[in-house]
Amino acid sequence: MKKSYWDTESYYEQPSEAQLKKNAGETAKKAKAKGRILHPVVVSGRRIAHSWWGSSWCENLERYADYENRLERGRRYLRTGAVVDLQIEKGQVHAKVQGRKKTPYKIDVRISPINEEHMQGIMEECGSRIEDLDRLLKGDFPEELKEIFLGTGGLFPTPREISFSCSCPDWALMCKHVAAVLYGIAVRFDEDPLLFFVLRGIDVDRFVQVTLENSVESMLMNTDVKSDRIIENEDWESLFGL
């Protein structure tokens, strides 16, 4: 049967789960034979992410309509083990995702850095509610603080702050391979929450230190400010009948 130039249906036919797994396995074997180290993303359980940081990353992606059309296919690719390599660096992610072809596609994701003024504002809002690094990484802090991180103007990026590219022929702004990588980032955050701060270009130790210092400085500046909750000496006497 002769095909026309515009007949693209077979070209974009979706590979089966078995085919994706087979291609991913062959890619891993080739890399090992050449002495290359890949960092595949493995999803365990029904949920993609389990930690607060990983789950919040997924929630942040899914609330943007810009990404809605391709996210479902991305989840499918991720669950089949198609993300054969994913590495996070400061402000960027480099990954390889298996597709129809034996050679995986190359994906680059870049996250715009947070400017100093924005960062300072977040730290001031956090105050002394971040007590230590351990609680921060566990996501074990007040609900209102979580909203500061995840809400508008927080630490989680908006679509305008995320740019990406893929070597596949898909013309869509976000292809399924990019979507798989974006979800794969959440799995990495499950494995190591510090990677969130690496991706956003934040020195997490410095973040906690400056947050606490700002809180102490604020307390010292208000030591001479009287509060209605402070009981004066004469009020103590009347209160207890002295």
N, C-alpha and C positions, 0 to 999 in steps of 0.2 A: 504493500500500500504506500503510495506516494504521499509525503507530508508537505504541507504548505509552510511558508515562513512563519505564519501566525499561529500555527498549531503548537501551543506550549503546554497543553494539558499533561502529556506524558513526561515532559521535561521537569515539571514541578510536582510530579506525583510523590506523595508522602511516603517515605521509607517505613517499613514495618519495624516494630520493636526488636524483632529478631535480627533484622538487618543492621540496625543501629548498634546492637550489642556485639554482633560479629565484627563489624568494622572497627568498633572501639577496641575490641580484643586484639585485632591485628595491628592497630596503631600502637598499642602498649608493647606488643612483642617487638616491633620494629625499633621502637625507641630504646628498649632494653638492649637489643642487639648492637645498637650504635652507641651505647653508654650514656644515653640521655635520660634525665630524670623528669618524669611527668608528675603532676600533682592533681590527680583526678578528684572529682567531687562525688562523694557517696552519700546518698540520702538514706537514713535509717528510720523505719517506721512510716506511718501514714502522713505525718506532718513533715513539711520541708524543714522547718526550723522549730526549735524547742526553747531556746533561751530568750530572755527579754530582748536582747539586741538583735538576734536573728529574726524573731517574730515581728519586731517593730520595723525592721527593714522591709519585710514582705508587706506589712500593712501599709507602709509609706508608698511602696510601688503601686499597690492595688487601688489606692484612692485617687490616682490620676487617670482620667479618661484617655489621655494621650496614649497610654500603654495598654489599655483594656483588650484590644483586639488580638494581640499576640502573646499575651501572658500565659494563656491556657496551653498553647503549643509548647511554650518554653518550659512549663512545668513537666510536660510529658517527656521532652528531650532530657531534662535533668534527671528524672526518675529512672530512665533507661540506661543511665551511665554515659550519656553522649558527651558530657563535659569532661573531656579526658585530661585537661590541664587548666588550672586556674591559679594565678598568683597575684597577690595584692601588694602594691607598692604605694608610696606617698602620692595620693591624688590620682592613681590610675590602676587599672586591672588589665592583665594580659591573659588571654585564654585561648583554648582550642576546643572546638566542638565538632563532634562527628556528625556527618550527614549522609546523603545518598552515596557520595563518592568515598573512596578509600582514604583519600587525604583529608584530614580534618580542616575545617575553616578556621581562620585566625580572627579573633575578636579583640578589639581594644576599647576599653571604657575609661573615660576621663571624668573626674569630678572637680568642679571649680573650687578653688581654695576659699576658706572663710576669711573675710577681711577682719582686720584688727578691731575695728569699732564694733562689728557684729559680735565677735568673740568676747570682747570686754562686757558687752551688754548681757550676754548669756551668763557669764561668770558672776556678775553682780546680782542677777536674778536668783542664781543658785544659792548665794549666801553661804551659810554654815550647814545647809541641809545635806551637803555631800561631806560626810564625816571621814571617809577613808577610801582608798583605792579599791579595796576588796568589795565593799558594798556597791561601789559605782559599777564595777565590771559585772557584778551579779544582777544589776538592775534592781537592787534592793534599796529603793529610796522612795520618798513620798510621791503620791500620784500626781500632785501638782507639778512636781519637778519633772516627771516623765512627759508631761504635756509641754513643758518648756523645751525639752529635747525634740519631741516628735511634732509639736504644733507648728503653726506658721511662723517662719523666722527662726526655727530651731536648728539643731545640728544635723538633722536628716535632710538630704538634698532634695530640691524640687526638680522637675523635668528640665527647667532652664539651666540647671547647674550640672546636668548629666549629658555628656556627648559620647557617641559610640560609632564604631565602624566594624564591618564584617566583610570578609573576602568572598562571601557567597554571592550569587547573581540575583538574589531577591531584591526587587526595587523598593520594597517597603521601608519606611523610615526606621521602624524597629522590626527586624526579622526574628524568627523563632530562636535562632542561635544566640542572638544578643539577649533575648528574654531569658533563655536558659542560664546564661552567664549571670544576669542580674539576680536571679533566684539562687544561683550557686554562691554568690557573695554572702547570702544569709547563712548558708551552711558553714562557710568559713568563720562567720561571727560566732556561731555556736561553738566551734572548735577553739576559737581564741577571740574574745571580745575586744582585745587590744587592737585588732586589725581594723576595727571601725575607726579608731582614732588615727591609725596610720593612714587609712584611705582619705580621711578628712584633713590630714596634715596637722594634727594636733598632738603636742607632747602631753600625754595624759598626766604624768607626774606633775608637770608644771601647771596644768589645768587645775588639779586639786589643790596644789600649793597656793596659787594666786587666789583661788576662790576662798580659801580659809583666811588668807592674809587680808583680803578685802573685807571679810566679815569682822575680823578683829579690829581693823582700822575704823570701820563704821561704828562699832561698839564704843571705842575710845572717844570718837568725835561726839558721841551722845551721852557721855558720862555726866555732864552738867545739866542735861535737859531733864526737867522734872516730869514725873509721870503720875497720873491719878492713881496708879496701882501701888505707889510707894506710900507707906503709912508713916507719918511724922511721929516724933516722940510723944507729943501731947495726945495724939490720937490713940496711941497704944494705951496710955493711962485711962482714957475714957472708955476704951473698948473693953478693958479687963477690970474696970472699976478700981483702979489704983489711986 
